Amino acid sequence: MNLNATLFAQFVVFFILAGFTMKFVWPPLMKALDERAERIANGLAAADRGKTELEVAMKRVDAEMATARDEVQKRIVDADKRAASIIEEAKKTAESEAARIRAQAHADAEQAMASAREELRAQVAALAVKGAEQILKREVNASAHADMLSQLAVEL
């Protein structure tokens, strides 16, 4: 065979193969590569969007945390004020209760003293009657001399 004919046949087969590849193999291959490139680009764009959304979310979280800290501080201050007012109220209540108890104790002491005085007067009157009996050597009728005994008790 002739070298030119072989070379020509190889050129024809090569161009047929190239044409077949360009028409049937190359488009699906390029389509797959384009789709993959598009998916990669979409993934990178989504990653960028996610990164910016994360930054925005972090800023929002920081703002929320600052607000929460401020609110907690405010509640702590309010709780301290309320505790102080409760303590002051309890002190006032305790002081008024102590004053009432002191007044009651003083009144009880006065009543006990008056009762003791009356009892002492009665005992002194009884002793005076006994002393008068001893002096007179006779019995003094207490009911007959009740006015005199009551006047003696008042004088004592």
C-alpha positions in Angstrom: 0.0 0.0 0.0 0.8 3.4 -0.5 2.0 5.7 2.2 -0.1 8.6 1.0 -3.2 6.5 0.9 -2.6 5.2 4.5 -1.9 8.7 5.7 -5.0 9.9 4.0 -7.1 7.1 5.5 -5.7 7.9 8.9 -6.6 11.6 8.4 -10.2 10.6 7.4 -10.5 8.3 10.4 -9.1 11.0 12.7 -11.5 13.6 11.4 -14.4 11.2 11.7 -13.4 10.4 15.2 -12.8 14.1 16.0 -16.2 15.0 14.5 -17.9 12.1 16.4 -16.2 13.2 19.6 -17.1 16.9 19.0 -20.7 16.0 18.3 -21.5 13.3 20.8 -18.8 13.1 23.6 -17.7 16.7 24.0 -21.1 18.4 24.8 -22.1 16.0 27.7 -18.6 16.2 29.0 -18.6 20.1 28.9 -22.1 20.1 30.3 -21.0 18.0 33.3 -17.9 20.3 33.8 -20.1 23.4 33.5 -22.6 22.0 36.0 -19.8 21.1 38.4 -18.3 24.6 38.1 -21.7 26.1 38.7 -22.2 24.0 41.8 -18.8 25.0 43.1 -19.6 28.6 42.4 -23.0 28.3 44.1 -21.3 26.5 47.1 -18.7 29.3 47.4 -21.4 32.0 47.2 -23.4 30.1 49.8 -20.3 29.9 52.0 -19.8 33.7 51.6 -23.5 34.4 52.4 -23.2 32.0 55.4 -20.1 33.8 56.6 -21.8 37.2 56.3 -24.9 35.9 58.0 -22.8 34.4 60.7 -21.1 37.8 61.3 -24.5 39.5 61.4 -25.8 36.9 63.8 -22.7 37.3 66.0 -23.3 41.0 66.1 -26.9 40.5 67.0 -26.0 37.9 69.7 -23.5 40.4 71.1 -26.1 43.1 71.2 -28.6 40.7 72.8 -26.0 39.7 75.4 -25.3 43.3 76.2 -29.0 44.0 76.6 -29.4 40.9 78.8 -26.4 42.0 81.0 -27.9 45.5 81.4 -31.3 44.0 82.3 -29.7 41.6 84.8 -27.8 44.5 86.4 -31.0 46.5 86.6 -32.8 43.5 88.2 -29.9 43.1 90.7 -30.1 46.8 91.7 -33.9 46.6 92.0 -33.5 43.5 94.1 -31.0 45.2 96.4 -33.3 48.2 96.8 -36.2 45.9 97.6 -34.2 44.0 100.1 -33.1 47.2 101.7 -36.6 48.4 101.9 -37.8 45.1 103.4 -35.0 45.2 105.9 -36.0 48.8 106.9 -39.6 47.8 107.2 -38.7 44.8 109.3 -36.6 47.1 111.6 -39.4 49.5 112.0 -41.9 46.7 112.7 -39.5 45.2 115.2 -38.9 48.6 116.9 -42.7 49.3 117.2 -43.2 45.7 118.5 -40.4 46.3 121.0 -42.0 49.6 122.1 -45.4 47.9 122.4 -43.9 45.0 124.5 -42.0 47.6 126.7 -45.3 49.5 127.2 -47.1 46.3 128.0 -44.4 45.3 130.5 -44.5 48.7 132.1 -48.3 48.6 132.4 -48.0 45.1 133.9 -45.4 46.3 136.3 -47.5 49.2 137.4 -50.5 46.9 137.8 -48.4 44.5 139.9 -47.1 47.4 142.0 -50.6 48.7 142.6 -51.8 45.2 143.5 -48.8 44.7 145.8 -49.6 48.1 147.5 -53.2 47.1 148.0 -52.2 43.8 149.4 -49.6 45.5 151.6 -52.2 47.9 152.9 -54.6 45.1 153.7 -51.8 43.3 155.5 -50.8 46.5 157.4 -54.5 47.0 158.3 -54.8 43.4 159.6 -51.6 43.9 161.6 -52.9 47.2 163.0 -56.1 45.4 164.1 -54.0 42.6 165.6 -51.8 45.2 167.3 -54.9 47.0 168.6 -56.3 43.8 169.9 -53.1 43.1 171.7 -53.1 46.5 173.2 -56.7 46.5 174.2 -56.6 42.8 175.1 -60.0 42.4 173.6 -61.3 41.7 170.2 -62.0 44.5 167.9 -65.0 43.9 165.6 -63.7 44.6 162.0 -67.1 44.9 160.5 -68.1 47.5 163.1 -65.0 49.5 162.6 -64.8 49.1 158.8 -64.9 52.9 158.2 -62.0 53.5 160.6 -60.0 50.6 159.0 -60.5 51.9 155.4 -59.4 55.4 156.5 -56.4 53.8 158.1 -55.6 51.9 154.9 -55.9 55.1 152.8 -53.5 56.9 155.2 -51.0 54.1 154.8 
